[in-house]
Amino acid sequence: MNDSPYGLTAAVFTRDVEAALRMGECIETGTWFMNRCDYLDPALAWTGVKNSGRGVTLSRIGLNILRERSLTILRLKL
């Protein structure tokens, strides 16, 4: 996986949680799964590394990019 120019998602299938966590620390992807590869949670960011794109989608982090900020200033007393 790390030899690929892309790094969006990876999956590790094993019964050994500790082995999966060790592998996960070495995998160069934005997201990696253990024993699944089909789960998106809107509360979690979805991001890639390398040539899998830049930025973040889903979650508050990704949605903030789409927001337009504005400033309103009120003077309450004359």
N, CA, C and O of each residue as an XYZ file, in Angstrom:
312
protein
N       0.815     -1.196      0.000
C       0.000      0.000      0.000
C       0.855      1.255      0.000
O       0.539      2.220     -0.695
N       1.912      1.251      0.756
C       2.729      2.448      0.859
C       3.495      2.756     -0.417
O       3.949      3.887     -0.596
N       3.651      1.785     -1.311
C       4.334      2.018     -2.577
C       3.444      2.734     -3.587
O       3.936      3.216     -4.607
N       2.171      2.809     -3.324
C       1.227      3.455     -4.230
C       1.347      4.980     -4.111
O       1.638      5.499     -3.033
N       1.121      5.695     -5.221
C       1.116      7.158     -5.145
C      -0.170      7.693     -4.510
O      -0.309      8.900     -4.313
N      -1.094      6.812     -4.197
C      -2.369      7.205     -3.608
C      -2.448      6.719     -2.170
O      -1.740      5.792     -1.776
N      -3.310      7.348     -1.396
C      -3.422      6.942      0.001
C      -4.734      7.369      0.614
O      -4.755      8.023      1.656
N      -5.831      7.002     -0.028
C      -7.132      7.402      0.513
C      -7.541      6.484      1.656
O      -7.758      6.948      2.775
N      -7.648      5.183      1.384
C      -8.188      4.257      2.374
C      -7.471      2.921      2.290
O      -7.051      2.493      1.215
N      -7.337      2.270      3.433
C      -6.785      0.917      3.496
C      -7.599      0.115      4.499
O      -8.278      0.684      5.355
N      -7.531     -1.188      4.395
C      -8.225     -2.070      5.333
C      -7.287     -3.194      5.751
O      -6.553     -3.750      4.934
N      -7.328     -3.516      7.035
C      -6.558     -4.621      7.605
C      -7.566     -5.619      8.159
O      -8.433     -5.259      8.955
N      -7.450     -6.865      7.737
C      -8.364     -7.902      8.201
C      -7.599     -8.878      9.076
O      -6.721     -9.595      8.597
N      -7.933     -8.902     10.355
C      -7.251     -9.760     11.315
C      -8.094     -9.887     12.579
O      -8.978     -9.069     12.830
N      -7.815    -10.908     13.363
C      -8.446    -11.044     14.680
C      -7.582    -10.417     15.771
O      -8.023    -10.260     16.909
N      -6.355    -10.062     15.418
C      -5.382     -9.534     16.375
C      -5.421     -8.001     16.357
O      -4.845     -7.365     15.474
N      -6.098     -7.430     17.330
C      -6.276     -5.977     17.379
C      -4.934     -5.270     17.505
O      -4.703     -4.267     16.830
N      -4.060     -5.766     18.345
C      -2.764     -5.114     18.531
C      -1.939     -5.130     17.245
O      -1.267     -4.149     16.926
N      -1.987     -6.229     16.515
C      -1.274     -6.300     15.232
C      -1.867     -5.298     14.244
O      -1.131     -4.650     13.500
N      -3.187     -5.170     14.233
C      -3.837     -4.208     13.341
C      -3.419     -2.788     13.691
O      -3.154     -1.987     12.795
N      -3.356     -2.465     14.971
C      -2.942     -1.126     15.384
C      -1.495     -0.850     15.000
O      -1.169      0.264     14.590
N      -0.631     -1.837     15.126
C       0.762     -1.656     14.702
C       0.839     -1.414     13.195
O       1.579     -0.543     12.736
N       0.075     -2.184     12.434
C       0.057     -1.977     10.979
C      -0.521     -0.608     10.636
O      -0.011      0.084      9.754
N      -1.579     -0.223     11.328
C      -2.222      1.059     11.072
C      -1.278      2.234     11.258
O      -1.388      3.237     10.553
N      -0.358      2.118     12.194
C       0.613      3.188     12.415
C       1.583      3.321     11.250
O       2.189      4.377     11.066
N       1.735      2.272     10.471
C       2.694      2.275      9.358
C       2.046      2.544      8.006
O       2.743      2.866      7.044
N       0.744      2.419      7.919
C       0.047      2.570      6.639
C      -0.095      4.047      6.299
O      -0.563      4.837      7.119
N       0.306      4.411      5.098
C       0.255      5.802      4.646
C      -1.050      6.076      3.911
O      -1.076      6.192      2.686
N      -2.129      6.176      4.675
C      -3.441      6.510      4.114
C      -4.116      7.522      5.030
O      -3.742      7.673      6.193
N      -5.099      8.199      4.498
C      -5.856      9.137      5.306
C      -6.780      8.426      6.270
O      -7.020      8.918      7.373
N      -7.302      7.280      5.876
C      -8.220      6.497      6.697
C      -7.869      5.034      6.553
O      -7.552      4.575      5.456
N      -7.921      4.303      7.639
C      -7.762      2.850      7.536
C      -8.776      2.185      8.452
O      -9.160      2.721      9.492
N      -9.193      1.005      8.030
C     -10.214      0.235      8.738
C      -9.630     -1.067      9.245
O      -8.650     -1.584      8.707
N     -10.246     -1.583     10.283
C      -9.950     -2.945     10.719
C     -11.217     -3.771     10.511
O     -12.281     -3.449     11.039
N     -11.081     -4.828      9.741
C     -12.147     -5.802      9.489
C     -13.389     -5.217      8.821
O     -14.486     -5.756      8.966
N     -13.222     -4.145      8.110
C     -14.299     -3.592      7.289
C     -13.687     -2.547      6.374
O     -12.545     -2.129      6.566
N     -14.453     -2.132      5.383
C     -13.955     -1.088      4.481
C     -15.116     -0.294      3.895
O     -15.003      0.288      2.816
N     -16.218     -0.277      4.610
C     -17.437      0.274      4.016
C     -18.190      1.207      4.952
O     -19.405      1.351      4.816
N     -17.513      1.839      5.891
C     -18.214      2.597      6.916
C     -17.814      4.066      6.860
O     -16.630      4.395      6.939
N     -18.784      4.930      6.725
C     -18.557      6.368      6.813
C     -19.393      6.913      7.954
O     -20.575      6.591      8.069
N     -18.805      7.712      8.775
C     -19.503      8.356      9.876
C     -19.419      9.860      9.642
O     -18.315     10.403      9.588
N     -20.538     10.543      9.503
C     -20.506     11.984      9.230
C     -19.794     12.787     10.307
O     -19.401     13.928     10.064
N     -19.621     12.217     11.486
C     -18.917     12.925     12.555
C     -17.404     12.822     12.409
O     -16.667     13.549     13.075
N     -16.939     11.934     11.554
C     -15.503     11.733     11.379
C     -15.046     12.293     10.046
O     -15.766     12.229      9.050
N     -13.858     12.837     10.041
C     -13.304     13.407      8.807
C     -12.913     12.298      7.835
O     -12.497     11.217      8.252
N     -13.046     12.566      6.561
C     -12.640     11.643      5.491
C     -11.556     12.364      4.719
O     -11.824     13.375      4.070
N     -10.348     11.863      4.779
C      -9.231     12.567      4.172
C      -8.285     11.598      3.489
O      -8.220     10.423      3.852
N      -7.571     12.075      2.525
C      -6.580     11.273      1.824
C      -5.197     11.865      2.001
O      -5.052     12.990      2.480
N      -4.194     11.119      1.621
C      -2.820     11.606      1.620
C      -2.213     11.316      0.258
O      -2.827     10.646     -0.572
N      -1.032     11.809      0.036
C      -0.318     11.654     -1.235
C      -1.169     12.216     -2.373
O      -1.656     13.341     -2.259
N      -1.365     11.478     -3.461
C      -2.123     11.966     -4.620
C      -3.610     11.633     -4.552
O      -4.283     11.593     -5.582
N      -4.116     11.399     -3.376
C      -5.545     11.100     -3.220
C      -6.356     12.355     -2.960
O      -7.505     12.279     -2.523
N      -5.782     13.468     -3.218
C      -6.513     14.708     -3.039
C      -6.064     15.442     -1.803
O      -5.373     14.905     -0.936
N      -6.472     16.661     -1.754
C      -6.123     17.511     -0.620
C      -7.402     17.914      0.083
O      -8.462     18.010     -0.536
N      -7.298     18.142      1.343
C      -8.454     18.604      2.084
C      -9.161     17.478      2.794
O      -8.705     16.335      2.826
N     -10.292     17.843      3.363
C     -11.056     16.937      4.212
C     -12.522     17.069      3.847
O     -13.003     18.174      3.596
N     -13.232     15.961      3.816
C     -14.671     16.004      3.615
C     -15.348     15.372      4.812
O     -14.690     14.800      5.682
N     -16.633     15.475      4.851
C     -17.442     15.025      5.981
C     -17.023     15.755      7.252
O     -16.068     16.530      7.216
N     -17.668     15.545      8.311
C     -17.411     16.089      9.639
C     -17.427     17.615      9.646
O     -17.510     18.256      8.598
N     -17.348     18.161     10.806
C     -17.305     19.612     10.978
C     -16.066     20.200     10.300
O     -16.114     21.306      9.762
N     -14.967     19.463     10.326
C     -13.726     19.941      9.718
C     -13.922     20.173      8.224
O     -13.560     21.230      7.706
N     -14.491     19.197      7.532
C     -14.701     19.316      6.100
C     -15.763     20.326      5.733
O     -15.629     21.039      4.739
N     -16.812     20.395      6.522
C     -17.908     21.308      6.205
C     -17.538     22.768      6.427
O     -18.121     23.650      5.797
N     -16.585     23.039      7.304
C     -16.172     24.421      7.529
C     -15.589     25.059      6.276
O     -15.665     26.276      6.108
N     -15.013     24.258      5.404
C     -14.457     24.777      4.160
C     -15.565     25.364      3.277
O     -15.323     26.312      2.530
N     -16.760     24.812      3.359
C     -17.868     25.240      2.519
C     -18.598     26.462      3.070
O     -19.398     27.083      2.371
N     -18.324     26.792      4.299
C     -19.020     27.923      4.925
C     -18.422     29.243      4.473
O     -17.213     29.367      4.276
N     -19.280     30.204      4.317
C     -18.833     31.552      4.018
C     -18.977     32.359      5.294
O     -20.059     32.425      5.877
N     -17.915     32.956      5.714
C     -17.953     33.718      6.960
C     -18.286     35.177      6.661
O     -17.907     35.720      5.623
N     -18.993     35.789      7.582
C     -19.305     37.208      7.442
C     -19.250     37.842      8.832
O     -19.252     37.148      9.850
N     -19.202     39.130      8.850
C     -19.116     39.860     10.102
C     -20.250     40.862     10.141
O     -20.508     41.552      9.155
N     -20.925     40.948     11.264
C     -21.984     41.924     11.467
C     -21.636     42.742     12.695
O     -21.341     42.189     13.754
N     -21.671     44.069     12.555
C     -21.335     44.955     13.661
C     -22.549     45.832     13.930
O     -23.030     46.518     13.028
N     -23.043     45.815     15.143
C     -24.210     46.606     15.523
C     -23.798     47.657     16.554
O     -23.039     47.381     17.483
N     -24.310     48.845     16.366
C     -24.150     49.879     17.377
C     -25.526     50.068     18.005
O     -26.451     50.561     17.359
N     -25.652     49.677     19.256
C     -26.963     49.670     19.896
C     -27.367     51.014     20.461
O     -28.565     51.283     20.558
N     -26.438     51.871     20.838
C     -26.776     53.187     21.395
C     -26.206     54.276     20.508
O     -25.080     54.163     20.022
N     -26.983     55.337     20.295
C     -26.514     56.476     19.514
C     -26.018     57.573     20.414
O     -25.581     58.618     19.930
